[in-house]
Protein backbone atom coordinates (compact mmCIF):
# COMPACT_ATOMS: atom_id res chain seq x y z
CA UNK A 1 0.00 0.00 0.00
CA UNK A 2 2.78 2.50 -0.70
CA UNK A 3 0.40 4.87 -2.52
CA UNK A 4 -2.13 5.05 0.34
CA UNK A 5 -2.81 8.70 1.22
CA UNK A 6 -6.42 8.58 2.44
CA UNK A 7 -8.09 6.15 4.87
CA UNK A 8 -11.65 6.10 6.16
CA UNK A 9 -12.64 3.77 9.01
CA UNK A 10 -16.35 4.11 9.47
CA UNK A 11 -18.67 2.45 12.00
CA UNK A 12 -19.70 -1.14 12.08
CA UNK A 13 -17.70 -2.17 15.14
CA UNK A 14 -15.30 -4.20 12.99
CA UNK A 15 -12.17 -2.58 14.43
CA UNK A 16 -11.03 -1.65 17.90
CA UNK A 17 -9.24 1.27 19.51
CA UNK A 18 -6.16 -0.96 19.81
CA UNK A 19 -6.43 -1.60 16.08
CA UNK A 20 -6.45 2.14 15.41
CA UNK A 21 -3.45 2.57 17.71
CA UNK A 22 -1.66 -0.14 15.72
CA UNK A 23 -2.43 1.70 12.50
CA UNK A 24 -1.10 4.96 13.95
CA UNK A 25 2.18 3.23 14.80
CA UNK A 26 2.48 1.47 11.43
CA UNK A 27 4.66 2.55 8.49
CA UNK A 28 1.46 3.44 6.62
CA UNK A 29 0.58 6.27 9.01
CA UNK A 30 3.35 8.60 7.87
CA UNK A 31 1.95 8.52 4.31
CA UNK A 32 -1.55 9.59 5.29
CA UNK A 33 -2.81 13.01 4.31
CA UNK A 34 -6.48 12.30 5.08
CA UNK A 35 -7.77 10.17 7.96
CA UNK A 36 -11.34 9.53 9.08
CA UNK A 37 -12.26 7.37 12.07
CA UNK A 38 -16.00 7.91 12.38
CA UNK A 39 -19.05 6.57 14.20
CA UNK A 40 -17.24 4.77 16.99
CA UNK A 41 -17.39 5.16 20.76
CA UNK A 42 -13.66 5.54 21.34
CA UNK A 43 -14.00 9.07 22.75
CA UNK A 44 -11.11 10.93 24.29
CA UNK A 45 -8.70 7.94 24.20
CA UNK A 46 -8.92 8.07 20.39
CA UNK A 47 -8.28 11.81 20.36
CA UNK A 48 -5.28 11.34 22.67
CA UNK A 49 -3.85 8.54 20.51
CA UNK A 50 -4.15 10.66 17.37
CA UNK A 51 -2.67 13.70 19.12
CA UNK A 52 0.40 11.68 20.20
CA UNK A 53 0.97 10.00 16.82
CA UNK A 54 4.10 11.58 15.35
CA UNK A 55 3.67 9.73 12.02
CA UNK A 56 0.57 11.86 11.38
CA UNK A 57 2.63 15.04 10.97
CA UNK A 58 1.70 15.21 7.28
CA UNK A 59 -2.03 14.89 7.90
CA UNK A 60 -4.10 17.59 6.18
CA UNK A 61 -7.63 16.49 7.10
CA UNK A 62 -8.87 14.60 10.14
CA UNK A 63 -12.46 13.50 10.76
CA UNK A 64 -13.27 12.00 14.15
CA UNK A 65 -17.03 12.57 13.90
CA UNK A 66 -19.44 10.73 16.18
CA UNK A 67 -16.82 9.42 18.60
CA UNK A 68 -18.10 11.02 21.83
CA UNK A 69 -15.04 13.25 22.04
CA UNK A 70 -15.33 15.80 24.86
CA UNK A 71 -13.61 19.13 25.43
CA UNK A 72 -10.66 17.23 26.93
CA UNK A 73 -10.15 15.24 23.72
CA UNK A 74 -10.51 18.37 21.60
CA UNK A 75 -7.91 20.09 23.78
CA UNK A 76 -5.49 17.18 23.30
CA UNK A 77 -5.86 17.53 19.52
CA UNK A 78 -5.42 21.30 19.67
CA UNK A 79 -2.26 20.93 21.78
CA UNK A 80 -0.73 18.21 19.59
CA UNK A 81 2.82 18.79 18.43
CA UNK A 82 2.16 16.67 15.35
CA UNK A 83 -1.06 18.04 13.85
CA UNK A 84 0.16 21.50 12.87
CA UNK A 85 -0.39 20.81 9.14
CA UNK A 86 -4.11 20.14 9.54
CA UNK A 87 -6.28 22.19 7.21
CA UNK A 88 -9.56 20.70 8.42
CA UNK A 89 -10.60 18.97 11.65
CA UNK A 90 -14.12 17.58 12.04
CA UNK A 91 -15.41 16.49 15.46
CA UNK A 92 -19.19 16.84 15.09
ChimeraX attribute file (.defattr): number of C-alpha atoms within 10 A of each C-alpha:
attribute: neighborCount
match mode: 1-to-1
recipient: residues
	/A:1	6
	/A:2	7
	/A:3	8
	/A:4	13
	/A:5	16
	/A:6	14
	/A:7	14
	/A:8	12
	/A:9	17
	/A:10	16
	/A:11	14
	/A:12	9
	/A:13	10
	/A:14	8
	/A:15	12
	/A:16	12
	/A:17	15
	/A:18	11
	/A:19	11
	/A:20	17
	/A:21	15
	/A:22	12
	/A:23	13
	/A:24	20
	/A:25	16
	/A:26	11
	/A:27	12
	/A:28	16
	/A:29	23
	/A:30	18
	/A:31	18
	/A:32	21
	/A:33	19
	/A:34	19
	/A:35	20
	/A:36	17
	/A:37	19
	/A:38	20
	/A:39	16
	/A:40	20
	/A:41	16
	/A:42	18
	/A:43	18
	/A:44	20
	/A:45	17
	/A:46	22
	/A:47	24
	/A:48	18
	/A:49	19
	/A:50	23
	/A:51	22
	/A:52	17
	/A:53	19
	/A:54	17
	/A:55	19
	/A:56	26
	/A:57	20
	/A:58	19
	/A:59	23
	/A:60	17
	/A:61	18
	/A:62	22
	/A:63	18
	/A:64	24
	/A:65	18
	/A:66	18
	/A:67	21
	/A:68	18
	/A:69	20
	/A:70	12
	/A:71	10
	/A:72	14
	/A:73	21
	/A:74	17
	/A:75	14
	/A:76	18
	/A:77	22
	/A:78	15
	/A:79	13
	/A:80	18
	/A:81	13
	/A:82	19
	/A:83	24
	/A:84	15
	/A:85	13
	/A:86	16
	/A:87	10
	/A:88	11
	/A:89	18
	/A:90	12
	/A:91	16
	/A:92	11
